[in-house]
Amino acid sequence: CEYTNSFLKFFPTDEIILNIDADHLDFFKDLDDIRHSFRMYAERLPEKGILIINGEIPNVSEITHDLPCEVKLYGLLPDEYDGIGRMACPFHYAANHVTFDELGRPTYDLWIDGQFADKVTLGVIGIHNVSNSLAAIAEGAHHGIDLATMKRALLSFTGTERRFEKKGMLGGITVIDDYAHHPTEVKATLKAAKSYPHNNIWVVFQPHTYTRTIALRPEFVDALSHADKIVLADIYAAREVNTGEISSKDLRDDLTKLGKEAYHFPTFEEIEKFLLKNLIDGDLLITMGAGDIVNVGNHLLGK
């Protein structure tokens, strides 16, 4: 994590940079300040090291230029890319022609250095995990792991705790928990959920820290709008003190103005009662946030 520049105390030989977003703005001045820190992080690599970085990061060359180490870019290509010269491949590792099975798991065409390499299927859902898998393949290849072995590993990997983690079934309702607490993560999870079996997608979101919610309020509203129905818990304070500048009611009001069905309840007990009354068979319920919102799903499931 880049918070307080803690990653600048590392001495890595390999680095993977998935994204660079505006976050932790209680510490950083702005996105340019964050990008400066990531550049300093990349400069910590030795000459024999490797930087694997998402080539879709805006102005990625600002992070990579003149580094003494090896640099590998990865990213998603338009489906029109055919590797025959109609368009140049800007990435060392790339994916296109992504399809999803009945459980939302992606299969894609893998391109390495502009050449078709193989089809890859993942055991986790979401286009963001297609991107993540490219970084994993690049790292594995750097250490001499053959593609067949990596394909088996990617297919068998079904995720980690609190990342689209299936907690159980409540009758015909699927209960998922996810750690997303930044708008980019929230949007990625909710977009991924659309390819997962569902009737309505419900998200019970607990914003994490007042400063993040203030700084990224429009982005949170946009990200949450990808759910069908939104329930907001009170903001999880973490290390901060409530100054009264922002509340979850503000997010609810913003979403309502967009025409979304959004609710706010100050206690988990009220949230759970509301959900039990309004969820219907086939709905997908996602508890989301970096605080203790996971307890809502656990309590509903009797855990």
PyMOL commands that set and color helices and strands:
alter all, ss='L'
color gray80, all
select helices_A, chain A and resi 3-9+31-42+61-64+127-142+147-156+183-193+210-215+217-224+248-257+268-278+294-300
alter helices_A, ss='H'
color red, helices_A
select strands_A, chain A and resi 14-17+50-54+70-76+93-100+106-112+115-121+165-170+173-178+201-205+229-232+261-264+284-288
alter strands_A, ss='S'
color yellow, strands_A
deselect
rebuild
show_as cartoon
